[in-house]
Amino acid sequence: MDNTETETLSSDDQFWAEIRRNHFLLNPEVTFLQGGSVGPSPRPVVDKVTESIRAFESDPLHHQGVFHPLVQEAREKLAAFVGAHPDRIAFVQNTTMGMSVPAQGLTFKAGDEVLMTDQEYPAVSACWWYIAERYGMTIRTVELPLAIESPEQIVRAMASGITPNTRVLVVSHVYWTTGLAIPLTELVRLGRDHGLWVIVDGAHAVGMVPLRLDDAHPHCYISSCHKWLLSAKGTGMLYVSDDAQDHVRPLILGRNVYPNPKASRFDMVGTRDMTPFLGLAVAIDFQMSIGWERIRAYCQGLAGYLKERVKRIKGARVLTPADPTLSGFITTFTIDGADLPKLQQQLWHEARIETTCFHIRNIPVFRISTHFYNSRQDIDKLVSEIQKRLS
Ligand SMILES: Cc1ncc(COP(=O)(O)O)c(C=O)c1O
């Protein structure tokens, strides 16, 4: 089979092609396979934010008042989307900032241990290394297995790192490296059963994986809605469970800290641009109007298609679990014997394909993010452009 195979578009493919054409500003000359880093907001989000900025500037003080209830509506919408009570949702700028809240806000002592994997995002691991140094704590790192066959394997790997001194468990819901989606509920249970603070980096999960945060019940769950939810940039979410709220000191003390029995005490405060959060509400409405389950089904199909097609590249090995319950819309692969950083540059400069390339334990990998603005043609193009350069 070759590229012509996908030239006949099914009605479903046409539906998604129209969504992309009508609702995204993406440059048609670029094959954008990098939404895992930062997602492209659809037109309605961009329009909402720009209209809101214009309205605001016409009478700033009046619009501060107008925006306030709209931001609360956005909080309620996001809360419903992630299966949480709105009183447990704080608005932060991004995952980096949200992670700092429990890291800076919980109290630790020398000798306490933080347990995490070797594949936490650098900004997140740096945050905990900093805290560990400040308190004289130890960071215990578990190597996340690269070939994951079952959810229990991940739970066993993390359990093996718990000691009597462990105080905090830091895990990612969807790993930025391989796209592995962990069994959240089981890991939260593991941590809670051992009396640990369970802090979850959900940067990639919101908009990718169905969430029932109140049921999963981590102490903190943090995300960047500008990734897979395609929200305006700078819309981060921090979930704080009821039993953690009184133990975490807010990073910034604004008028929302007292008296306040809710997670909004952890919000970004003071005068600032709130229009991205108005865009957040529209980003959720936009995906709901298409149908989030429909989006998920399409994206899972695309990821499955990519995993299959990559196998046609000589020497390629997919590191993302094949099981769709253990993965989402990120697909990571290596190509034995190939110079991946060079290939990535060539793909960009010669074929305008946007990918990312890094190392996992000295293995060079490509990470490909596919969302509903992508198509099987994008995947075919990626695979054929790689094959051309390796032959
Ligand atoms: C797993 C993970 N955590 C945290 C972050 C940081 O997100 P942000 O830059 O929005 O703070 C990223 C960014 O790519 C990520 O992939």
The ligand as an SDF file (V2000), in Angstrom:
LIG
                    3D

 16 16  0  0  0  0  0  0  0  0999 V2000
    4.3280   16.0760   31.4000 C   0  0  0  0  0  0  0  0  0  0  0  0
    4.4990   17.5660   31.4120 C   0  0  0  0  0  0  0  0  0  0  0  0
    4.4340   18.2100   32.5760 N   0  0  0  0  0  0  0  0  0  0  0  0
    4.5610   19.5430   32.6570 C   0  0  0  0  0  0  0  0  0  0  0  0
    4.7730   20.3070   31.5250 C   0  0  0  0  0  0  0  0  0  0  0  0
    4.9200   21.7860   31.6540 C   0  0  0  0  0  0  0  0  0  0  0  0
    3.8050   22.3980   31.0840 O   0  0  0  0  0  0  0  0  0  0  0  0
    3.7340   23.9890   31.0360 P   0  0  0  0  0  0  0  0  0  0  0  0
    4.8670   24.4300   30.1710 O   0  0  0  0  0  0  0  0  0  0  0  0
    2.3980   24.2790   30.4140 O   0  0  0  0  0  0  0  0  0  0  0  0
    3.8780   24.4700   32.4230 O   0  0  0  0  0  0  0  0  0  0  0  0
    4.8710   19.6920   30.2870 C   0  0  0  0  0  0  0  0  0  0  0  0
    5.1140   20.4820   29.0760 C   0  0  0  0  0  0  0  0  0  0  0  0
    5.2920   19.9960   27.9880 O   0  0  0  0  0  0  0  0  0  0  0  0
    4.7360   18.2840   30.2330 C   0  0  0  0  0  0  0  0  0  0  0  0
    4.8330   17.6320   29.0750 O   0  0  0  0  0  0  0  0  0  0  0  0
  1  2  1  0
  2  3  1  0
  2 15  2  0
  3  4  2  0
  4  5  1  0
  5  6  1  0
  5 12  2  0
  6  7  1  0
  7  8  1  0
  8  9  2  0
  8 10  1  0
  8 11  1  0
 12 13  1  0
 12 15  1  0
 13 14  2  0
 15 16  1  0
M  END
$$$$
